[in-house]
Amino acid sequence: MKILQLLRDNASRTKQPTNLVRNSATEATIYIYDVIDGFWGVSAKSVIDALASVADVPTVHIRINSPGGDVFEGRAIVEAIKRFAGKTIAHVDSLAASAATGIAIAADEVEIATGAFFMIHNASAMVWGDKAAMRDTADLLEKVEGTIIADYIAKTGQDAAAITAWMDAETWFTAEEAVDAKLADSVVAGAPVEAHLDEEQAKRFKHPPKSLLARARDQHSASRVADMAARAQRYLRPTRSAAPQT
């Protein structure tokens, strides 16, 4: 199962911190650059603590590069952002997928970088049990999706049928498409980013864009070549004898 494999992979990966930068007396930036999860990713508590520490700042920027994660952890982050007294601006720097999209649209404004992606899909879960447990879980997923659909409707003004169709299809929006769908407010001018998905992230989705996977492979290959070159340079570097000591 994709979810079970994801759990195994995430359990062995390095957790990335929620980085907070106080830019000035008037602005601060929070970086959500990991899966949304209380155990091995960006937790609701870490974001809540970060927001509390800059409660006096008029504007907080929330920079996002996340494949999504736990829907309930994401919901707690959404509500924390909505409670923040100042202005919040979400920046989709590379990828906002699944639960990360809810975090993005909770902000007062949503900016998305050229080359970034915004993906929405249906909720999923892992369940073990008899037919009653399976039906109960399906009912719960429908309720969860109802709240997600309501959030997208509030942001975009689209009807429920259109949102549901996007989610059923696991829709990957480019920056321009996200703005056209009113999921984002503007495309950020400047040098385009190259969003990518590594193999671990891709396991969460039904049909991730091949271009994102290709970029990830290219980056991995380039990284390996650079590492091998650095190793070779160290081996080829001539050794020097230490001067005699008295």
N, C-alpha and C positions, 0 to 999 in steps of 0.2 A: 504494500500500500504506500502511496506517496506520502501520506501524513506520518506513518510509522517510520519511513526512511528519513523524513525530515527531522523527526524527533531524535533519531540516532545521530544524524549529522550535526545537528545543533548542539547536542550534548558534548561533543568533542571539540567544538570550535572555540576560539577566543572571543570573549564577550567584549564589545566595544562600549566605552563609557558615553554617557550623555554629556557632551562638552558644552560648557557655558562660557561665553566671552562677554564681559561688560565692556562694550566699545567706548562708551562715554557716559556722562551723567544722564544723557537723554535716550541712549539706545543700548540694547544688549542682544546677543545672538545665541540661540540654542541650536545645537547640531544633533539631529536624529538620523544617524548614519548606521543603522543596524536593523535587525528584525525587531518587531514589537513584542516583547515578552518579559515577564517578571523574573524569569530564571536565567535566560541566556541571551538577553538582548536589552533594548531600551525599555525600562519599566515605567509604569505610571508614576511610581513614587519618585523616581529620579527626575522626571520632568516636573512634577509638582514641587519638589524641593528646589529645582532650578528656577521655576517661576516665582516661588516665594522669596528667593534670595534677591530678586530684582523687582520686587513689588512696587518700588518707588520709581521705576524707569517708565517714561511715557510710551516708548515703543519697543516691542520685542520682535525680532526676526527669528523665524523658525525655519531652519534650512534642513531639507529632507532628501535623503537618498536611502530608501528602505523598500524591501520587497513585501512589507506587511507583517502579519503575525496574528497574535491573540486578539480576537475581536473585543473581548471584555477589557483587556488591558488598554487597548486602543480607545475604547469608549471612555475610560477614566481620564485618559490624556485629553480627549476631545472636550470633556466637561471642564477640565482644569484650564484649558485655553479659553473657553467661553467665559469662565469666571474672572479671568485676568482683567484688571481695571483699565489698563492702558490699551493701546492699539497693537494688534498682532498682524504680522505679515508673513505668510508662508512662502517659501521659495523652493520649488521643486528643482533641485540642482541636477539630478540625473534620473532617478526613478521614484515614483510614488505609486505603489501597487497595493491593492487589497486594503487592509486596515490603515495603511499609511495615507490613503486618499481621504479617509474620514478626518484624520488629523489635519491634513492640508486645508480642507474646506471649512474646518472649524475656525480658522483665522478670519480676520476682517477682510483681508485681501489675499489672493493667490497669484503668485508670479511663477512662470515655468520657463526654464532655459531652453533655448533652441537646441534640439537634439535630445531633449529629455522625453520621458514617457510617463503616461498616467493610465493605470490599468484598473478596471473594476470587474468583479466577477461574483459568483454566488458563494455564500458561506459553505464551509465544509467542516467535517468533524470525524473523529474516530470513535466507534462504539463497539462494545462487545456484549452480546447478550442474545436473548430470544427475540421473536418477532415483535413483541410488545415494546422492547427496548429500542428496536430499530424504528418503529413507528413514532415513539416518543421523541427520539432524536430528530427525525425528519420534521416533526411538528415544531420542535424548538428551533431548528434551522430556518423554517419559514417565518417564525416570529422575529428571529435575528435579522433576516433579510428585510422584513417589513420596516424595521427601524433604520436600516441602511438606506433603503429606497427613499424613505421620508427625508433623510439628510440630503440625498442627491436632488430630490425634488425641490427642497428649500433653496438649494444653491443655484440650480439651473432653471427652474420654472418649467421643466419638462414634465410630461404626464407619466404616470406610473408604468404604463405599457411600454413606453420608449426606454425608460430606465431598466425595466425588467429584461427587455430584449438585449440591451447592452450587457447586462450581468450574465444572462444565460449564455451569451456568445463569448464570454471572457474577452472584453474589448480592450485593445491596446491603443490609446490615443497618442498621437504625436503632440508636440507642443501646440501647433496650430489647430489641430483637431480638438484638443482639450478646451481651447479658447472658444472655438466655434460652438462647442457643446455647452459652453458656459460653466464648465467644471473649473476652469481657471479664468482669471481676469485679464492677464496680459502675458505676452511672450517677452522675455528679457532680451534686450538688444546686446550685441557683443559677440565674442567668440563662441561658436557652438560647442556644446559638450557632446561627449560620446557615451550615452548610456549603455550599460552592458549588464548581462546576467551571468554569474558564474554557475557551474553545474549544480552546486548545492541549492542556490536560489531557484533555478529553473525547475527543479523537481516539484515545486509547489503548484505549478501551472499546467494547464492542459495543452496549450499551444503558444508558447512564448515566441516572439518574433525571431526568425533565424538570424536577422542582422545583429540582434543583441548578443546571441550566443557566439556568432562569428567574431564580434569585437572582443568578447571575453577570451576566446581562444587565441586571438592575435596578441592580446595584452599578456596572456600567460606565456606564450611563446617568446615574446620580446623580453619578458622578465627573466625567463630561463636563459636566453642567450646572453643577456647582460650579466647574470650571475656567473655563468660559465666563463665569460671573458674576464670578469674580476678575479675568479679563482686562478685562471691561467696566468694572469698578470702577476699574481702573488708568487706562483711557483717559478715564473721566469725571472723574477727580480733577483739580481745578484746579492749574495750574502756578504756581510761585512764583519770582519773580526773586531771584537771589542779591544779597545786600547788597554795595555797592561795597567794594572792598578798596584799601587804600593801601600 
